[in-house]
Amino acid sequence: MANQITVIDNWSVKDLEDGSSLKVTVNNCTELGNQSLPGLQIQTMGTFINYEPNIVEQLVYKAGKAGKTEFLLEDKSWAVHEDQYVKHYLITGSPLKARVVVKTRSSRPVSKEYDLPFEV
């Protein structure tokens, strides 16, 4: 069976300083990762973040080791500025969740969470 991709959310946060916007697209995929299992794919600023069981299992381990329930994916986030950023988090617990926080220079942080379609 081929991977079925369904867009579950598509949003953006506009920056009134220069008229640009930071866009986020969230896809539900029937096959992600080496085992071709269901997962979420988040696209922002030309980067894809795949939340699939193998990767999430590693992230849950790292979050537990760090003693955090909201684990920032530093290598997948764009947070070089304090006044504008895109941050990706894994929220541990049940259900597991992916969180995206977007802030532009002229906006407040906008945060959305998405339930992952699996448990680890």
N, C-alpha and C positions, 0 to 999 in steps of 0.2 A: 504494500500500500504506500502511496506517495505521501509526503508530508503535506498536511492541510494547514494552511496559515489563515487565521482569522484575526482581523484587527479588532481589538476590544476597547481601545481608547486611542485618541489622537488629539493632542492639545498643545498649546504654546503659551509662552509668557512674553509679552511685548516689552521692549525697552524703549521708553519715551525719550531717552537721551539721543538716540540716533535712528529710531524707527525699526531697528532689527528685532528679531524675536528668537527665542530658544524653543525649539519644537521637540515634542516627545511622542513617539508612536509605540504602543504596546501591542504585541502580537501573541495570540495563543497558538502554539504549534503542537501538532500531534506527534512529531518525531524530532527530538533534539539530542545531541550528544552521541557518544559511541554506542549506546544501547538503544537508540531511536525511541526514547520514551517521551511522553508529553511534558511540556514545559512552557515557560514564558520567555519571550525575547523582547527586550526594550531597546529601542533605537533612539539615539539623541546625538546631535552634533557629528553625524557620520560614524558613530561607534555603536556596535551591537553588544549587548550584555545578555548572555544566555543563562537563564535559571533552569538548569536541568539537574536531575537527581545526583549525578556524580560530583558535579561542581558544588552544588548546594551542600552535600554531605561534608565536603572539605571545609566549606565556609562555616557551617554549624560547629564543626570541631574547633576552628580558629576562634570563633566567637566565644565558645565555652572556655577555651584556654585563656582568652583575654578577659573573661568574666563579664561579657556584654550580651545584652539581648537585642540591641540595635547595633549591628555591625556595619561600619562604613567600608564600602569597597573602594579603598583609596586609589588603587590602580585603574579603576574604571570610571572614577569621578573626575570632574574638571572643577578644581577648587583653588586655582592659583590666585584669585582675587577674593577679598572679603565681601565686596559689594555685588558680585555676580558669580554665580556658580551653578553647576549641576552635580548633585550628590546622589549616589546610589547606595542603598542600604539593604541588608538582609535582616528581617525581623524574625527572630527565632521564637519558638513556642508552637502552639497549635491553634490555628493553621499557620504554616510558614507564610511569610509575606515578603514581597519586594516593595520597597519604598523609593520614590524619586522625589527629590526636593530641588526646585528650580527657583533661582532668584536672579533678576536683572537689576541694573543700577537704579531703576525707578520703581521697582515693585517690591512688595513684601515676599518672603519665601512662600512658594506654592508647593504643597506636598500632597502626593497621592499614593495610596497603597493598593496592592494587588495580591490576592490570595494565589499561592502557588498550587498547581493542580496535583500535588503529590506530598507525601510525608517521607522523612528519612529517619 
